[in-house]
Amino acid sequence: MTLPQISGAPVSADATRSGRLFFLELSGGRIDSINPDGSDRKTIVTDCRLPDGIVVEPDAGHIYWTNMGTIGLDDGSIERADLDGKNRVVIVPQGVTHTPKQIHLDRAGGKLYWCDREGMRVMRANLNGSQVETLVATGRGDKDRRDQTRWCVGITIDPQLGKLYWTQKGPDNAGLGRIFRANIDIPQGEDPTNRSDIEVLFDTLPEPIDLELDLANRVLYWTDRGDPPRGNTVNRAPIDAKAAPEILVTHLMEGIGIALDVPGSRMFVTDLAGSVYSADLDGRHQRNFLFAEGNLTGIAYAEV
């Protein structure tokens, strides 16, 4: 596979950048903020209900995150707070989305996109939580909900071409994980349950989880759980050409969150064993700078 050449020094080289990481601690129900070198860690939000996905809107000074809620119950929610955790507010209340997972911010379009796992949906709303829409529905009812191949987990969008990407991870270690793509807008005359524009980009994956898209180089990145050698990895593939995925990082302990700093040519990854990793975008110079920090899920990088 030929990917764009992404130059970059080791991740520790650019000390002048003002980036900040925000990550979720599932078991502790909190949001922490930290410098990309692991220094100046702060807990900014507590008492979250199984938080999973997080995004940052630096210009407005906001963070948004999803709460999965009680597993098995339809009580997920989405919240917003200032970067320091103040002015916390629920923008998508319980009963609207079942088990919200990764969340994506479209700043230009003024929308939040997220995957609803047991709800078997890809959804979006305005930044204030209004106008909630279902864009893709992969099933309906308790019988479908038991089929984990219908569970939607990771999400990102390509606003330039109006495309939506999401993962359906499948059962644990089943090799039934898939990554899909469709237009953001539902084709005229169709509905979320019956769309003719959905394509499978990759299948027979271990358990694809979170997605990130490098729009500058047109490359899709994702974490994948499951058994080695393909599982518990970070992968990438070009989105404008057919190519097999390239494994960049291995030996994660249930990899979940991923965030890209494309100008800095680096990525950040979390896993359920409580580690935060950094690496170049090609996987080199991997470094584990936090470990044994509970069960970590989503992570976001922002210049703040």
C-alpha positions in Angstrom: 0.0 0.0 0.0 1.2 3.5 -0.8 0.3 6.1 1.6 1.0 9.9 1.5 4.5 10.6 3.0 3.9 12.3 6.3 7.0 13.9 7.6 7.6 14.4 11.3 10.1 14.4 14.0 9.7 12.3 17.1 6.7 13.3 19.1 8.7 14.9 21.8 10.5 17.3 19.5 7.9 20.1 19.2 7.9 21.7 22.6 6.4 25.0 21.4 2.9 23.6 20.6 0.2 24.5 23.0 -1.8 21.3 22.6 -3.8 19.7 25.4 -5.2 16.2 25.7 -8.6 15.4 27.2 -9.4 11.8 28.1 -12.1 9.8 29.8 -11.7 7.4 32.7 -14.6 5.0 32.4 -14.3 3.2 35.8 -13.8 6.5 37.7 -16.4 8.4 35.7 -14.2 11.4 35.2 -12.6 13.6 32.5 -8.9 14.5 32.8 -6.8 17.0 31.0 -3.0 16.7 30.5 -0.1 18.0 28.4 0.9 15.8 25.5 4.1 14.9 27.4 2.2 13.6 30.4 2.7 16.6 32.6 0.2 18.9 34.4 -2.6 16.4 34.8 -5.9 17.8 36.0 -9.3 16.3 36.7 -11.9 18.7 35.3 -15.2 16.7 35.4 -16.4 14.0 37.8 -19.5 11.9 38.3 -19.9 10.9 34.6 -22.0 7.9 33.9 -19.7 5.5 32.0 -18.2 8.2 29.7 -17.0 7.0 26.3 -16.5 9.6 23.6 -15.1 13.2 23.8 -14.5 16.1 21.5 -13.2 19.6 22.1 -14.3 22.9 20.5 -11.5 25.3 21.4 -12.9 28.5 19.9 -16.1 28.3 22.0 -14.2 26.9 25.0 -16.3 23.7 25.2 -15.9 20.0 25.6 -18.6 17.5 24.7 -18.8 13.9 25.8 -21.1 10.9 25.7 -22.3 8.9 28.7 -23.2 5.3 27.9 -25.3 5.2 31.1 -26.3 1.9 32.7 -25.4 -1.0 30.4 -28.6 -2.6 29.1 -30.8 0.4 29.8 -31.9 3.1 27.4 -30.4 6.0 29.5 -27.4 7.3 27.6 -26.8 11.1 27.4 -24.5 13.8 26.0 -23.1 16.6 28.0 -21.2 19.8 27.5 -18.9 21.9 29.8 -16.3 24.6 29.6 -12.7 23.5 29.2 -12.2 23.8 32.9 -15.3 21.7 33.7 -17.5 24.6 34.7 -21.0 25.3 33.3 -21.8 21.7 32.8 -25.1 21.0 31.1 -26.9 18.0 29.6 -27.6 18.7 25.9 -29.0 15.3 24.8 -31.0 13.9 27.8 -31.6 10.3 28.7 -34.2 8.5 26.5 -33.0 10.1 23.3 -29.9 8.0 22.6 -29.5 4.5 24.0 -25.7 3.9 24.4 -23.8 6.8 22.8 -20.2 5.9 22.0 -17.6 7.9 20.0 -18.6 11.5 19.2 -17.4 13.8 16.4 -17.6 17.5 16.1 -18.2 19.2 12.8 -17.3 22.8 13.7 -18.1 24.3 10.3 -21.4 22.6 10.0 -22.4 23.2 13.6 -23.2 19.5 14.3 -22.3 16.7 16.6 -22.2 13.2 15.2 -22.2 10.0 17.3 -22.7 6.3 17.2 -25.4 4.7 19.4 -24.3 1.1 20.1 -27.3 -0.7 21.5 -29.5 1.8 19.7 -28.0 0.5 16.5 -27.9 4.0 15.0 -25.7 6.7 13.6 -27.0 10.0 14.9 -26.4 13.8 14.9 -27.7 17.0 16.5 -27.0 20.7 16.7 -24.3 21.8 19.1 -26.9 22.7 21.7 -28.5 19.2 21.4 -31.5 20.3 19.4 -32.7 18.7 16.1 -31.6 15.1 16.9 -31.6 13.0 13.7 -30.9 9.3 12.9 -28.8 9.0 9.8 -28.3 5.2 9.8 -30.3 2.5 11.6 -28.9 -1.0 11.4 -31.7 -2.7 13.4 -34.7 -2.3 15.6 -36.0 -4.0 18.8 -34.5 -6.4 21.3 -33.9 -9.3 18.9 -31.7 -7.1 16.6 -30.1 -5.5 19.7 -28.7 -8.9 20.7 -26.8 -9.1 17.3 -23.6 -7.3 18.0 -22.7 -7.0 14.3 -25.4 -4.3 14.3 -23.7 -2.3 17.0 -22.4 1.1 15.8 -19.3 2.3 17.8 -16.8 4.6 16.1 -17.5 7.6 13.9 -15.9 10.4 11.8 -16.9 12.5 8.8 -15.4 13.9 5.7 -17.1 17.3 5.3 -15.2 18.1 2.1 -17.0 15.2 0.2 -20.0 14.9 2.5 -19.1 11.4 3.7 -19.8 9.6 6.9 -17.6 6.7 8.3 -18.5 4.4 11.2 -17.6 1.0 12.7 -19.7 -2.0 13.6 -17.4 -4.0 15.8 -19.2 -7.3 16.1 -18.8 -9.8 19.0 -15.6 -10.2 20.9 -12.8 -11.8 18.8 -15.2 -12.9 16.2 -13.5 -11.3 13.2 -16.8 -9.8 12.1 -15.9 -6.2 12.5 -16.6 -3.8 9.6 -16.0 -0.1 8.6 -18.7 1.5 6.6 -19.1 4.7 4.5 -22.1 6.6 3.2 -23.2 10.1 2.3 -24.0 12.3 5.2 -27.3 13.2 3.6 -29.8 10.4 3.3 -30.6 9.8 -0.4 -33.9 11.4 -1.5 -36.9 9.1 -1.0 -35.0 6.8 1.4 -34.7 6.5 5.2 -32.2 5.5 7.8 -33.2 1.9 7.7 -33.0 1.5 4.0 -30.1 3.4 2.3 -28.7 2.5 -1.1 -25.5 4.5 -0.6 -23.9 2.4 2.2 -20.6 0.7 1.3 -18.4 -1.6 3.3 -14.8 -0.3 3.2 -13.3 -3.1 5.3 -14.7 -6.3 6.8 -13.5 -9.4 8.7 -11.7 -7.1 11.2 -11.2 -8.2 14.8 -13.2 -5.4 16.6 -12.8 -1.9 15.0 -13.6 0.8 17.6 -12.8 4.5 17.3 -12.0 6.3 14.0 -10.1 9.5 13.1 -9.6 11.0 9.7 -6.6 12.9 8.5 -8.3 15.1 5.9 -5.0 16.7 4.8 -3.6 13.4 3.6 -6.9 11.6 3.1 -6.1 8.7 5.5 -8.4 6.9 7.9 -7.0 5.7 11.3 -8.7 3.4 13.7 -8.2 1.3 16.9 -9.0 -2.4 16.8 -9.5 -4.6 19.8 -9.5 -8.4 19.7 -6.7 -10.9 19.5 -3.2 -10.3 18.0 -1.8 -10.1 15.4 -4.5 -7.9 13.9 -6.3 -7.1 17.1 -5.3 -4.6 19.8 -3.7 -2.4 17.1 -3.8 1.0 15.5 -4.4 0.8 11.7 -4.7 3.2 8.8 -5.7 3.1 5.1 -6.2 5.7 2.4 -9.9 6.6 1.7 -9.6 7.5 -1.9 -8.0 4.3 -3.2 -8.4 0.6 -2.6 -5.7 -0.7 -0.2 -5.3 -3.2 2.6 -5.0 -1.6 6.1 -1.6 -1.0 7.5 -0.9 -1.9 11.1 1.0 0.9 12.8 0.9 0.2 16.6 0.6 -3.2 18.3 0.3 -4.7 21.8 -2.4 -2.4 23.1 -4.5 -3.7 26.0 -8.0 -3.3 24.6 -7.4 -0.2 22.5 -10.2 2.3 22.4 -9.6 6.0 21.9 -7.5 7.7 19.2 -6.8 11.4 18.5 -4.6 12.9 15.7 -2.4 16.0 15.8 -1.8 16.1 12.0 0.3 19.4 12.0 2.5 17.8 14.7 2.6 14.5 12.9 1.5 12.5 15.9 -1.3 10.4 17.3 -2.5 9.6 20.8 -4.2 6.4 21.9 -5.9 5.0 25.0 -6.7 1.5 26.1 -8.9 -0.1 28.8 -5.8 -1.1 30.8 -5.4 2.6 31.6 -2.6 3.6 29.3 -2.1 6.7 27.1 0.3 6.3 24.2 1.8 8.7 21.8 3.4 7.9 18.4 4.2 9.4 15.1 1.5 9.1 12.5 3.4 6.2 10.9 3.6 4.4 14.2 7.2 5.2 15.0 8.5 6.6 18.3 5.8 4.9 20.3 5.7 6.0 24.0 3.5 5.0 26.9 3.4 8.0 29.1 0.5 7.1 31.4 -0.3 3.6 32.6 -2.5 1.7 35.1 -4.9 4.7 35.2 -8.2 2.8 35.4 -10.2 2.0 32.3 -9.6 4.7 29.7 -12.0 5.2 26.7 -12.2 8.4 24.5 -9.4 10.9 24.0 -9.3 14.3 22.2 -6.4 16.6 21.2 -6.9 20.3 20.8 -4.8 23.5 20.6 -6.2 25.5 23.5 
